[in-house]
Amino acid sequence: MKKHLILAALLSLGAPVLPALAQTTPTSAAALPSGYTRTQLEAVTPLLSDLKTLQSSRIDLARGRVVVVGLSAVDRLALIVKLRQAGLPSGVVDYQTAEQAGVGPEIAPVSPAPTSPAPTSPAPRPATPVTSSLPATNPLLATPHRAALSGPATIRAGEAGLWSFTLTNSGAAPLRLAHGACDVRFEVVNAAGQVVRPNPRDTLCTQQLVITDVARGETREVQKVRWEGLDAQNKPLPAGTYTLRAVFSGAGVRSSVATLQVRVQ
């Protein structure tokens, strides 16, 4: 009733009502929990149309990211290039495998992108299918989470680099991991989608027990990853861009796979 009386009073005084009302209308530029906007998330949709290995995609408004499922290493690299060309941050996309697709609720599914003409020069395909060497025996963590790698973007072949493997707890319950000191495993994939540095199986590890607690909404480092820009035979790799892929596999569970591009000089 009060609202109607105020509106009538404004109209009788000739006050401009529409501009005041327009200020209360939410816009797509409002930042989501991730810091990105819905406009940025929706701008990713047209970039997914010609990715052959894409199985599904959705906009997760609760996390503020576009979740894509099933992309090969080559298609991920192609999408990263598209994001740069479109002026979009690479972190706006969360990559998941088909096994991870059930983690987290689906919110605001992405509508199918319009069909575009086939490119005149198709994107390069891997010489052989990507066969990951990362462990996949343990079941995925039940707690919704996000794995990530952070560290140097460029290294020289033969010189060691260190990257931090972190887990972000996006669930409602705290996450506790009691694990060994070598339970974060990694591999290196070249631009053709081939594993050039597989996960080593003869690593000597201490019997140290590590406790990692990740509260709701927190991000914690689980372990560091060390790589010298060498292949499986400990020979320097040719200069180029490679993808580090790491996973936590211990305490009877495993995490989602974290990826990061690194240039070897």
Backbone as JSON, one array per atom type, in Angstrom:
{
  "sequence": "MKKHLILAALLSLGAPVLPALAQTTPTSAAALPSGYTRTQLEAVTPLLSDLKTLQSSRIDLARGRVVVVGLSAVDRLALIVKLRQAGLPSGVVDYQTAEQAGVGPEIAPVSPAPTSPAPTSPAPRPATPVTSSLPATNPLLATPHRAALSGPATIRAGEAGLWSFTLTNSGAAPLRLAHGACDVRFEVVNAAGQVVRPNPRDTLCTQQLVITDVARGETREVQKVRWEGLDAQNKPLPAGTYTLRAVFSGAGVRSSVATLQVRVQ",
  "N": [[0.83, -1.19, 0.0], [1.95, 1.19, 0.88], [3.87, 1.51, -1.09], [2.32, 2.03, -3.38], [1.17, 4.49, -2.68], [3.41, 6.14, -2.48], [4.29, 6.08, -5.15], [2.11, 7.27, -6.4], [2.28, 9.81, -5.33], [4.71, 10.7, -6.38], [4.09, 10.77, -9.11], [2.18, 12.78, -9.11], [3.72, 14.95, -8.56], [5.2, 15.14, -10.79], [7.58, 13.81, -10.93], [10.42, 12.09, -12.28], [9.9, 8.8, -12.71], [10.66, 6.39, -14.03], [13.57, 6.33, -14.54], [14.49, 5.97, -11.88], [13.4, 3.5, -11.19], [14.66, 1.92, -13.04], [17.23, 1.75, -12.07], [17.19, -0.23, -10.2], [17.07, -2.56, -11.52], [18.55, -5.69, -12.09], [21.6, -6.42, -13.77], [23.41, -8.18, -16.37], [26.02, -7.69, -15.96], [26.76, -7.96, -13.36], [29.01, -9.22, -10.96], [29.81, -12.67, -10.58], [30.25, -15.35, -8.09], [32.82, -16.26, -8.77], [34.07, -14.02, -9.74], [33.83, -13.46, -12.38], [31.56, -12.35, -15.01], [28.08, -12.89, -15.98], [27.74, -12.24, -18.63], [30.29, -12.69, -19.69], [30.43, -15.47, -19.34], [28.35, -16.33, -21.03], [29.42, -15.54, -23.44], [31.19, -17.49, -24.06], [29.84, -19.6, -25.22], [29.44, -19.54, -28.2], [32.01, -20.24, -28.95], [32.34, -22.92, -28.67], [31.33, -24.42, -30.72], [32.69, -25.83, -32.86], [34.25, -27.77, -31.67], [35.23, -30.92, -31.72], [35.37, -33.01, -29.83], [33.77, -32.3, -27.73], [31.43, -33.14, -25.27], [29.35, -32.24, -23.6], [28.03, -29.16, -22.17], [27.67, -26.52, -19.76], [26.4, -23.61, -18.03], [27.49, -22.78, -14.93], [26.14, -21.07, -12.55], [26.37, -20.9, -9.81], [29.04, -21.32, -9.26], [30.15, -19.65, -11.06], [31.27, -20.21, -13.6], [31.88, -21.7, -16.87], [31.17, -24.97, -17.51], [32.73, -27.51, -19.21], [32.61, -30.66, -20.84], [34.48, -33.52, -21.67], [36.48, -32.71, -23.52], [39.3, -33.2, -25.64], [42.93, -33.06, -25.25], [43.95, -31.54, -27.34], [41.69, -30.11, -28.27], [41.21, -28.62, -26.0], [43.42, -26.91, -25.97], [42.86, -25.55, -28.33], [40.51, -24.23, -27.59], [41.45, -22.52, -25.59], [43.02, -20.77, -27.11], [40.99, -19.58, -28.62], [39.59, -18.27, -26.58], [41.46, -16.34, -25.8], [41.61, -14.84, -28.16], [39.05, -13.81, -28.18], [39.15, -12.12, -26.09], [38.6, -13.09, -23.56], [38.97, -14.36, -20.2], [41.01, -17.22, -19.47], [40.39, -18.71, -17.24], [37.65, -18.78, -17.02], [36.52, -21.06, -17.91], [35.8, -24.36, -16.87], [37.27, -27.43, -17.01], [36.15, -30.74, -17.45], [36.14, -34.34, -17.17], [34.25, -37.1, -18.6], [33.65, -38.76, -16.5], [33.61, -37.06, -14.36], [31.41, -35.53, -14.77], [29.08, -35.67, -13.28], [29.55, -34.28, -10.92], [28.49, -31.79, -8.78], [25.65, -29.54, -9.02], [23.57, -29.04, -11.91], [23.18, -25.96, -13.41], [21.36, -23.56, -15.12], [21.53, -24.57, -18.07], [23.57, -24.46, -21.01], [22.42, -23.15, -24.02], [22.24, -24.74, -27.25], [24.82, -23.89, -29.54], [24.64, -21.88, -32.53], [24.82, -23.45, -35.75], [27.82, -23.36, -37.53], [29.61, -22.6, -40.59], [31.81, -25.09, -41.97], [35.28, -24.93, -41.17], [37.8, -23.73, -43.43], [40.43, -24.63, -43.19], [40.97, -27.32, -41.34], [41.34, -27.85, -37.76], [44.42, -29.1, -36.37], [44.69, -32.6, -35.75], [45.31, -35.06, -33.16], [48.15, -37.21, -33.62], [48.04, -39.76, -32.6], [45.56, -41.33, -30.49], [44.92, -39.73, -27.33], [46.21, -41.29, -24.58], [46.02, -41.44, -21.33], [48.46, -41.54, -18.72], [47.96, -41.21, -16.1], [46.91, -42.21, -12.8], [43.79, -43.92, -12.41], [42.26, -45.54, -10.9], [41.16, -45.28, -8.28], [38.04, -44.12, -6.83], [36.32, -41.02, -7.67], [36.58, -38.03, -5.66], [33.95, -37.48, -3.36], [33.2, -35.01, -2.45], [32.34, -31.93, -3.89], [34.7, -30.22, -5.85], [37.65, -28.4, -7.02], [40.53, -28.85, -8.9], [43.78, -27.47, -9.36], [46.7, -26.12, -11.04], [49.55, -24.14, -10.42], [52.23, -21.99, -11.24], [55.49, -21.49, -12.83], [55.27, -20.2, -16.17], [57.01, -20.56, -18.19], [59.92, -22.49, -18.89], [63.36, -23.59, -19.04], [64.67, -26.25, -20.95], [65.92, -28.91, -19.11], [66.29, -27.46, -16.81], [64.96, -27.32, -13.58], [61.52, -26.86, -12.7], [58.98, -25.74, -10.43], [55.67, -26.49, -9.54], [52.58, -25.7, -8.0], [50.14, -27.83, -6.71], [46.8, -27.54, -6.11], [43.73, -27.83, -4.2], [40.39, -26.81, -4.32], [37.7, -26.46, -2.19], [34.49, -26.75, -3.04], [32.21, -27.65, -1.98], [29.69, -28.32, 0.62], [30.58, -29.44, 2.94], [33.48, -29.89, 5.11], [36.72, -30.87, 3.83], [38.91, -33.53, 4.27], [42.05, -34.99, 3.87], [44.08, -37.74, 4.33], [47.14, -38.66, 3.49], [49.89, -39.9, 1.42], [53.28, -38.7, 0.78], [53.73, -38.58, -1.89], [51.47, -38.56, -3.48], [50.4, -36.96, -5.43], [50.28, -37.11, -8.79], [51.73, -36.69, -12.05], [51.72, -35.9, -15.61], [53.04, -35.13, -18.91], [51.9, -33.56, -21.83], [52.21, -33.19, -25.33], [51.7, -30.76, -28.05], [50.43, -32.23, -29.97], [48.85, -33.96, -28.64], [50.06, -36.17, -27.5], [51.44, -38.17, -24.92], [54.36, -37.24, -23.6], [55.94, -37.28, -21.41], [55.39, -39.58, -19.26], [53.53, -40.53, -16.27], [55.71, -41.37, -13.73], [56.54, -44.65, -12.56], [58.34, -45.68, -10.82], [58.99, -44.19, -8.61], [60.65, -43.18, -5.65], [59.38, -42.87, -2.48], [58.88, -41.32, 0.71], [57.6, -42.68, 3.85], [56.02, -40.84, 5.01], [53.15, -39.43, 6.57], [50.69, -37.27, 5.46], [48.48, -34.68, 6.34], [45.83, -33.04, 4.93], [43.68, -30.46, 5.23], [40.8, -28.97, 4.0], [38.73, -26.41, 4.22], [35.25, -25.42, 3.75], [34.86, -23.63, 0.79], [37.54, -22.9, 0.77], [40.96, -22.86, -0.5], [43.64, -25.04, -0.76], [47.12, -25.96, -0.81], [48.2, -29.12, -1.89], [50.43, -30.56, -2.71], [53.7, -30.18, -4.23], [54.75, -30.11, -7.66], [57.41, -31.24, -9.61], [59.32, -30.63, -12.47], [61.6, -30.97, -15.17], [61.56, -30.26, -17.83], [62.05, -32.46, -19.41], [61.87, -35.58, -21.29], [60.47, -38.96, -21.23], [62.79, -40.44, -21.3], [64.57, -38.89, -20.01], [65.61, -36.91, -21.62], [66.14, -33.68, -23.09], [63.23, -31.9, -24.07], [61.97, -30.77, -27.28], [61.77, -27.25, -28.09], [58.73, -25.58, -27.34], [55.13, -25.55, -26.68], [53.72, -27.16, -23.95], [51.47, -29.31, -22.08], [50.9, -29.59, -18.71], [49.53, -32.14, -16.74], [47.92, -33.02, -13.85], [47.03, -35.02, -10.99], [45.47, -35.81, -7.89], [45.84, -38.81, -6.18], [45.15, -40.86, -3.79], [44.71, -42.18, -0.43], [42.52, -43.73, -1.0], [40.93, -42.34, -2.78], [40.47, -40.1, -5.61], [41.24, -36.99, -7.25], [39.78, -34.45, -9.44], [41.28, -33.73, -12.65], [43.98, -31.51, -12.96], [45.16, -28.95, -15.15], [47.76, -27.24, -16.96], [49.34, -24.96, -19.11], [52.66, -24.92, -20.27], [55.56, -23.4, -21.47], [58.4, -24.59, -23.09], [61.71, -23.67, -23.45]],
  "CA": [[0.0, 0.0, 0.0], [2.86, 2.34, 0.95], [4.54, 1.66, -2.39], [1.38, 2.66, -4.31], [0.99, 5.89, -2.27], [4.63, 6.88, -2.86], [4.3, 6.19, -6.6], [1.09, 8.27, -6.77], [2.8, 11.13, -4.96], [5.75, 11.06, -7.36], [3.44, 11.1, -10.37], [1.49, 14.06, -8.96], [4.74, 16.01, -8.56], [5.9, 15.15, -12.08], [8.95, 13.27, -10.75], [10.75, 11.03, -13.25], [9.87, 7.53, -11.99], [11.3, 5.31, -14.76], [15.0, 6.19, -14.26], [14.73, 5.44, -10.54], [13.1, 2.08, -11.22], [15.65, 1.22, -13.87], [18.45, 1.54, -11.32], [17.07, -1.43, -9.38], [17.03, -3.74, -12.38], [19.86, -6.33, -12.15], [22.19, -6.54, -15.1], [24.29, -9.33, -16.56], [27.4, -7.31, -15.65], [27.05, -8.2, -11.95], [30.04, -10.25, -10.81], [29.42, -13.92, -9.95], [31.21, -15.69, -7.02], [34.17, -16.44, -9.32], [34.62, -12.74, -10.18], [33.45, -13.25, -13.78], [30.17, -11.94, -15.19], [27.28, -13.8, -16.81], [28.01, -11.89, -20.03], [31.51, -13.4, -20.09], [30.12, -16.89, -19.44], [27.54, -16.57, -22.23], [30.24, -15.31, -24.63], [31.95, -18.72, -24.34], [28.99, -20.55, -25.95], [29.73, -19.67, -29.63], [33.37, -20.75, -29.17], [32.34, -24.37, -28.48], [30.57, -25.06, -31.8], [33.45, -26.72, -33.73], [35.12, -28.64, -30.88], [34.67, -32.23, -32.06], [35.32, -33.94, -28.7], [32.89, -31.77, -26.68], [30.28, -33.99, -24.99], [28.29, -31.4, -23.06], [28.49, -27.93, -21.54], [26.64, -25.82, -19.0], [26.82, -22.45, -17.24], [27.3, -23.0, -13.5], [26.06, -19.74, -11.94], [26.78, -20.97, -8.41], [30.5, -21.2, -9.22], [30.55, -18.57, -11.95], [32.13, -20.71, -14.67], [31.29, -22.56, -17.88], [31.69, -26.32, -17.36], [32.74, -28.27, -20.47], [32.88, -32.07, -20.55], [34.93, -34.44, -22.71], [37.42, -32.16, -24.5], [40.65, -33.76, -25.71], [43.97, -32.08, -24.96], [44.08, -30.65, -28.5], [40.55, -29.19, -28.27], [41.38, -27.67, -24.89], [44.36, -25.89, -26.44], [42.16, -24.74, -29.33], [39.57, -23.35, -26.89], [42.24, -21.49, -24.9], [43.37, -19.78, -28.13], [39.76, -18.84, -28.93], [39.28, -17.38, -25.45], [42.37, -15.2, -25.89], [41.22, -14.01, -29.3], [37.79, -13.14, -27.84], [39.36, -11.24, -24.96], [38.01, -13.69, -22.37], [39.96, -15.02, -19.35], [41.0, -18.68, -19.61], [39.83, -19.31, -16.04], [36.19, -18.78, -17.05], [36.1, -22.41, -18.3], [36.21, -25.47, -15.99], [37.3, -28.64, -17.84], [35.84, -31.97, -16.74], [36.01, -35.56, -17.95], [32.9, -37.65, -18.56], [33.46, -39.33, -15.17], [33.38, -35.97, -13.41], [30.27, -34.7, -15.19], [28.03, -35.68, -12.27], [29.92, -33.48, -9.74], [27.88, -30.46, -8.7], [24.34, -29.41, -9.69], [23.52, -28.32, -13.18], [22.44, -24.7, -13.29], [21.26, -22.79, -16.36], [22.23, -25.22, -19.18], [23.9, -23.61, -22.16], [21.65, -23.49, -25.21], [23.15, -25.12, -28.34], [25.32, -22.78, -30.37], [24.21, -22.01, -33.93], [25.74, -24.17, -36.62], [28.65, -22.47, -38.34], [30.22, -23.31, -41.72], [33.05, -25.82, -41.66], [36.47, -24.12, -41.48], [38.51, -24.12, -44.65], [41.59, -25.42, -42.78], [40.59, -27.91, -40.06], [42.34, -27.83, -36.7], [45.23, -30.33, -36.38], [44.23, -33.67, -34.88], [46.43, -35.82, -32.62], [48.63, -38.31, -34.46], [47.5, -40.95, -31.95], [44.64, -40.93, -29.41], [45.54, -39.46, -26.04], [46.04, -42.32, -23.56], [46.62, -40.87, -20.13], [49.2, -42.43, -17.83], [47.62, -40.88, -14.72], [46.11, -43.25, -12.13], [42.35, -43.69, -12.48], [41.61, -46.67, -10.23], [40.36, -44.83, -7.15], [36.85, -43.33, -7.19], [36.43, -39.57, -7.52], [36.16, -37.44, -4.4], [32.52, -37.19, -3.32], [33.04, -33.58, -2.2], [32.59, -31.07, -5.06], [36.01, -29.58, -5.71], [38.34, -28.0, -8.24], [41.97, -29.0, -8.82], [44.46, -26.47, -10.19], [48.16, -26.03, -11.01], [50.07, -22.78, -10.56], [53.69, -21.95, -11.24], [56.09, -20.81, -13.97], [54.68, -20.43, -17.49], [58.11, -20.86, -19.12], [61.14, -23.05, -18.3], [64.37, -24.04, -19.99], [64.84, -27.7, -20.9], [67.03, -29.3, -18.25], [66.23, -26.71, -15.56], [63.76, -27.74, -12.85], [60.48, -25.91, -12.33], [58.07, -26.24, -9.39], [54.28, -26.05, -9.66], [51.76, -26.01, -6.82], [48.86, -28.51, -6.98], [45.87, -27.12, -5.07], [42.34, -28.24, -4.25], [39.41, -25.86, -3.8], [36.49, -27.14, -1.71], [33.28, -26.02, -3.44], [31.06, -28.32, -1.38], [29.16, -27.78, 1.86], [31.25, -30.07, 4.08], [34.93, -29.8, 5.06], [37.41, -31.95, 3.14], [40.13, -33.94, 4.96], [42.79, -36.03, 3.16], [45.26, -38.3, 5.0], [47.74, -39.27, 2.31], [51.34, -39.98, 1.38], [53.99, -37.51, 0.29], [53.88, -38.66, -3.36], [50.16, -38.94, -4.02], [50.05, -36.13, -6.59], [51.0, -37.66, -9.94], [51.54, -35.81, -13.21], [52.26, -36.27, -16.91], [53.21, -33.99, -19.81], [51.34, -33.85, -23.14], [52.64, -32.2, -26.33], [50.61, -30.1, -28.78], [49.74, -33.23, -30.79], [48.04, -34.81, -27.78], [50.81, -37.36, -27.11], [52.1, -38.11, -23.61], [55.81, -37.29, -23.83], [56.55, -37.57, -20.1], [54.33, -40.24, -18.51], [53.62, -40.62, -14.82], [56.72, -42.39, -13.39], [56.05, -45.7, -11.67], [59.43, -46.18, -9.98], [59.36, -43.09, -7.71], [60.9, -43.53, -4.26], [58.69, -41.92, -1.61], [58.95, -41.59, 2.14], [56.37, -43.18, 4.45], [55.43, -39.73, 5.75], [51.71, -39.24, 6.44], [50.37, -35.85, 5.35], [47.06, -34.36, 6.54], [45.41, -31.82, 4.24], [42.31, -30.05, 5.55], [40.31, -27.89, 3.15], [37.39, -26.01, 4.68], [34.31, -25.01, 2.7], [35.22, -22.4, 0.09], [38.97, -22.63, 0.85], [41.89, -23.5, -1.44], [44.86, -25.45, -0.06], [48.11, -26.71, -1.57], [48.34, -30.51, -1.48], [51.81, -31.0, -2.95], [54.34, -29.52, -5.37], [55.14, -30.94, -8.79], [58.72, -30.83, -10.13], [59.6, -31.11, -13.82], [62.8, -30.32, -15.72], [61.46, -30.09, -19.28], [62.63, -33.66, -20.01], [60.91, -36.6, -21.68], [60.51, -40.18, -20.43], [64.18, -40.92, -21.28], [65.36, -37.81, -19.39], [66.23, -36.09, -22.67], [65.43, -32.39, -23.23], [62.17, -31.84, -25.09], [62.09, -29.64, -28.21], [61.07, -26.03, -27.67], [57.31, -25.57, -27.7], [54.17, -25.45, -25.58], [53.29, -28.46, -23.44], [50.43, -29.24, -21.06], [51.05, -30.39, -17.5], [48.28, -32.69, -16.23], [48.21, -33.59, -12.54], [45.87, -35.53, -10.26], [45.7, -36.41, -6.57], [45.31, -40.17, -6.1], [45.61, -41.43, -2.54], [43.69, -42.31, 0.61], [41.36, -44.41, -1.55], [40.14, -41.47, -3.64], [41.27, -39.28, -6.52], [40.64, -35.69, -7.56], [39.7, -34.11, -10.85], [42.6, -33.48, -13.24], [44.37, -30.11, -13.14], [45.99, -28.77, -16.32], [48.41, -25.94, -17.09], [50.24, -24.88, -20.25], [54.02, -24.48, -19.95], [56.41, -23.3, -22.66], [59.79, -25.03, -22.91], [62.63, -22.95, -24.33]],
  "C": [[0.88, 1.26, 0.0], [3.48, 2.61, -0.41], [3.63, 2.36, -3.38], [1.2, 4.14, -3.98], [2.19, 6.72, -2.68], [4.65, 7.11, -4.36], [3.3, 7.24, -7.05], [1.58, 9.67, -6.47], [3.83, 11.61, -5.95], [5.12, 11.5, -8.68], [2.76, 12.47, -10.28], [2.46, 15.22, -8.98], [5.5, 16.08, -9.88], [7.3, 14.61, -11.97], [9.2, 12.18, -11.75], [10.88, 9.69, -12.54], [10.71, 6.47, -12.69], [12.8, 5.2, -14.51], [15.28, 5.6, -12.9], [14.47, 3.96, -10.5], [14.16, 1.32, -11.98], [16.92, 0.93, -13.1], [18.39, 0.27, -10.5], [17.06, -2.69, -10.2], [18.4, -4.38, -12.45], [20.33, -6.44, -13.58], [23.1, -7.74, -15.15], [25.73, -9.01, -16.26], [27.75, -7.55, -14.19], [28.02, -9.37, -11.82], [29.46, -11.47, -10.09], [30.46, -14.27, -8.89], [32.64, -15.85, -7.52], [34.84, -15.12, -9.7], [34.31, -12.45, -11.64], [31.98, -12.83, -13.84], [29.42, -12.95, -16.06], [27.5, -13.51, -18.29], [29.25, -12.62, -20.53], [31.23, -14.89, -20.26], [29.34, -17.19, -20.72], [28.34, -16.36, -23.51], [31.08, -16.54, -24.99], [31.18, -19.65, -25.27], [29.33, -20.66, -27.45], [31.1, -20.28, -29.91], [33.43, -22.27, -29.11], [31.82, -25.13, -29.7], [31.38, -26.07, -32.6], [34.44, -27.59, -32.98], [34.56, -30.07, -30.96], [34.51, -33.15, -30.86], [34.45, -33.45, -27.55], [31.68, -32.68, -26.52], [29.09, -33.19, -24.45], [28.89, -30.15, -22.44], [27.33, -27.31, -20.77], [27.25, -24.6, -18.32], [26.48, -22.73, -15.78], [27.32, -21.64, -12.8], [26.51, -19.76, -10.49], [28.28, -20.81, -8.28], [31.0, -20.1, -10.14], [31.49, -19.02, -13.04], [31.31, -21.51, -15.68], [31.96, -23.93, -17.76], [31.59, -27.04, -18.7], [33.23, -29.68, -20.18], [33.38, -32.76, -21.81], [35.94, -33.91, -23.7], [38.76, -32.9, -24.45], [41.66, -32.65, -25.43], [44.1, -31.07, -26.11], [42.93, -29.63, -28.53], [40.62, -28.19, -27.12], [42.33, -26.54, -25.3], [43.68, -24.96, -27.44], [41.19, -23.76, -28.66], [40.3, -22.22, -26.16], [42.63, -20.39, -25.88], [42.15, -18.93, -28.47], [39.41, -17.85, -27.83], [40.17, -16.15, -25.49], [41.96, -14.25, -27.01], [39.94, -13.23, -29.01], [37.93, -12.2, -26.65], [38.75, -11.76, -23.67], [39.09, -14.37, -21.54], [39.86, -16.54, -19.47], [40.36, -19.36, -18.41], [38.31, -19.38, -16.03], [35.65, -20.17, -17.39], [36.66, -23.43, -17.31], [36.11, -26.75, -16.8], [37.03, -29.87, -16.97], [35.82, -33.14, -17.71], [34.58, -36.07, -17.83], [32.6, -38.23, -17.18], [33.12, -38.27, -14.14], [32.08, -35.22, -13.68], [29.16, -34.66, -14.16], [28.34, -34.85, -11.05], [29.27, -32.12, -9.8], [26.56, -30.39, -9.45], [24.44, -28.67, -10.99], [22.65, -27.09, -13.02], [22.5, -23.96, -14.62], [22.03, -23.45, -17.5], [22.45, -24.26, -20.34], [23.09, -24.06, -23.36], [22.62, -23.81, -26.34], [23.55, -23.92, -29.19], [24.86, -22.97, -31.81], [25.28, -22.69, -34.77], [26.51, -23.18, -37.49], [29.26, -23.27, -39.49], [31.52, -23.98, -41.31], [34.25, -24.96, -42.04], [37.19, -24.65, -42.7], [39.75, -24.95, -44.33], [41.3, -26.0, -41.41], [41.73, -27.87, -39.05], [43.13, -29.14, -36.72], [44.7, -31.34, -35.37], [45.44, -34.43, -34.33], [46.83, -36.96, -33.55], [48.12, -39.64, -33.91], [46.55, -40.49, -30.85], [45.38, -40.7, -28.11], [45.19, -40.58, -25.07], [46.76, -41.85, -22.32], [47.34, -41.94, -19.32], [48.86, -42.17, -16.36], [46.77, -41.98, -14.1], [44.63, -42.91, -12.15], [41.57, -44.8, -11.78], [40.69, -46.22, -9.11], [39.13, -44.06, -7.61], [37.09, -41.85, -6.96], [35.98, -39.13, -6.13], [34.66, -37.13, -4.44], [32.26, -35.7, -3.11], [33.27, -32.78, -3.48], [33.86, -30.25, -4.85], [36.54, -29.15, -7.06], [39.84, -28.13, -8.0], [42.63, -28.01, -9.76], [45.97, -26.57, -10.01], [48.55, -24.57, -11.16], [51.58, -22.82, -10.44], [54.21, -21.28, -12.49], [55.43, -21.18, -15.29], [55.74, -20.81, -18.52], [59.29, -21.44, -18.34], [62.12, -23.37, -19.42], [64.55, -25.55, -19.83], [66.09, -28.04, -20.09], [67.06, -28.56, -16.92], [64.89, -26.98, -14.88], [62.81, -26.58, -12.59], [59.58, -26.55, -11.29], [56.69, -25.64, -9.59], [53.5, -26.53, -8.45], [50.45, -26.65, -7.27], [47.93, -28.19, -5.81], [44.48, -27.72, -5.3], [41.47, -27.15, -3.64], [38.14, -26.61, -3.43], [35.28, -26.29, -2.07], [32.02, -26.69, -2.91], [30.64, -27.68, -0.08], [29.88, -28.32, 3.08], [32.76, -29.9, 3.97], [35.54, -31.04, 4.41], [38.7, -32.26, 3.88], [40.75, -35.11, 4.19], [43.98, -36.44, 4.02], [45.98, -39.13, 3.95], [49.26, -39.3, 2.42], [51.95, -38.74, 0.75], [54.12, -37.5, -1.23], [52.56, -39.02, -4.03], [49.64, -37.99, -5.09], [50.92, -36.59, -7.75], [50.77, -36.73, -11.14], [52.17, -36.42, -14.47], [52.35, -35.02, -17.77], [52.74, -34.41, -21.2], [51.8, -32.77, -24.12], [51.44, -31.66, -27.1], [49.83, -31.06, -29.66], [48.88, -34.17, -29.95], [48.74, -36.07, -27.33], [51.48, -37.15, -25.75], [53.6, -38.3, -23.82], [56.58, -37.51, -22.53], [55.45, -38.22, -19.26], [54.56, -40.19, -17.0], [54.62, -41.7, -14.44], [56.17, -43.4, -12.39], [57.13, -46.22, -10.72], [59.9, -45.1, -8.99], [59.56, -43.62, -6.29], [60.28, -42.45, -3.37], [58.87, -42.32, -0.16], [57.6, -42.09, 2.64], [55.65, -42.1, 5.25], [53.93, -39.62, 5.47], [51.41, -37.74, 6.47], [48.87, -35.67, 5.53], [46.77, -33.03, 5.85], [43.94, -31.55, 4.54], [41.93, -28.86, 4.68], [38.89, -27.56, 3.58], [36.53, -25.57, 3.49], [34.74, -23.66, 2.11], [36.7, -22.08, 0.1], [39.75, -23.36, -0.25], [43.18, -23.81, -0.68], [45.81, -26.18, -1.02], [48.22, -28.12, -1.0], [49.8, -30.95, -1.6], [52.37, -30.18, -4.11], [54.75, -30.55, -6.41], [56.45, -30.38, -9.36], [58.93, -31.46, -11.5], [60.73, -30.29, -14.42], [62.73, -30.09, -17.22], [62.05, -31.27, -20.04], [61.53, -34.66, -20.37], [61.08, -37.85, -20.81], [61.91, -40.76, -20.33], [65.13, -39.89, -20.69], [66.17, -37.03, -20.42], [65.45, -34.79, -22.81], [64.4, -32.43, -24.35], [62.41, -30.67, -26.03], [61.33, -28.44, -27.68], [59.62, -26.07, -28.16], [56.45, -25.47, -26.46], [53.67, -26.85, -25.22], [52.22, -28.24, -22.35], [50.77, -30.17, -19.91], [49.67, -30.85, -17.06], [48.59, -33.41, -14.92], [46.91, -34.0, -11.85], [46.32, -36.0, -8.88], [45.06, -37.79, -6.57], [45.91, -40.83, -4.86], [44.47, -41.48, -1.54], [42.4, -42.91, 0.06], [40.48, -43.56, -2.43], [41.07, -40.76, -4.62], [40.49, -38.0, -6.84], [40.37, -35.56, -9.05], [41.11, -33.77, -11.35], [42.83, -31.97, -13.4], [45.3, -30.01, -14.34], [46.58, -27.36, -16.34], [49.36, -25.99, -18.27], [51.58, -24.3, -19.81], [54.83, -24.47, -21.24], [57.83, -23.69, -22.3], [60.66, -24.3, -23.93], [63.87, -23.8, -24.61]]
}
